[in-house]
């Protein structure tokens, strides 16, 4: 009898992608076949996001789309997991009879029971506590040369606009030995780039009473892993970004000179309403310190526009901050009223129209800054991680340099030099290249030499759809 097949959809952030990869590993380990197409699958699993309005809509649409395969395809069972279920479990059960099982964001380890139809329809644990480790089966969904490693789950911070602590539970860090073993295993499988993720990366280790560890020391420990080229840090919290961490990033050659630190806003009154625990001066000082301590660092940040109480003057202050700080990468989100958060109870609502106008204005400003910075790169030599043939042209490859994170930043379009002396690079190769052109967020470059050939060990890439 042929194996039952299971198809996975993974929505939301890289932390949710890691959960999907763990569920893939457990499902594969239980003897199921991983389907490449939902129409052929006996079971479909949708790992949802429930963070903000748009993400919730996308999750509901995807569930309804996958449910159609129960009528037209081979699908016998539809399982919904993740943050949307954690947030609206009870309501979803009533409103979505087409779904057979619901699991929460902390029920990743219960996926096989749900796939087999052995568990109750409502399998949502109200207090998420799960945390995978290095022995947990995990099937990776990104190509061999890069991977995410979740070093902690949950968050203890009170940011007033954010529902994540209610969806993911309190901060819980993995033991440093477990993180190190996983990173060593991923590098042994061919990864040259490891992206560390958590809800709040910079509070790593504070909850580990039996370990004298923090993010700075973990980074120095992981920087010892031979074969690793770029250890990249995502989701740093401003007030928890220590001098020791900046020193580790600056001094360790295998640590990408890249910091992703959501600042959310700069106006003191808005930061107070957001309960971020610091004033604008703190962010200004930190940006200055980071640039002084880590020359050439790539700084990524995100802002929320339209938070209750944001006046025209407060928004102008944010624009001034972006103008003077010249961040390399900026994400700007419109405020999303999330019931259950403190911000949802605040006066001074900003209309959607004004929010979107502010988001466009901020991104217009940032695009000019980004374009100027891209232009300054022309003529420079950079190392590019080859991701594969370009969709733009058959004569081009696509890749990323140290200042470009996977999935969220721009690309480098790579051409081979006319001399033809160089062997065509392969996926996963690190190539020395000279920048020849630029666009708003992307670069063009000519490959000069392969500085680190790919040590492909893991070839199979599984089709987890990340919408
Ligand atoms: S640190 Fe991030 S995840 Fe935690 S509450 Fe604040 S915004 Fe949410």
Boltz pocket constraint, residues with backbone or C-beta under 6 A from the ligand:
constraints:
  - pocket:
      binder: B
      contacts: [[A, 155], [A, 156], [A, 157], [A, 158], [A, 159], [A, 162], [A, 163], [A, 164], [A, 165], [A, 199], [A, 200], [A, 237]]
      max_distance: 6.0
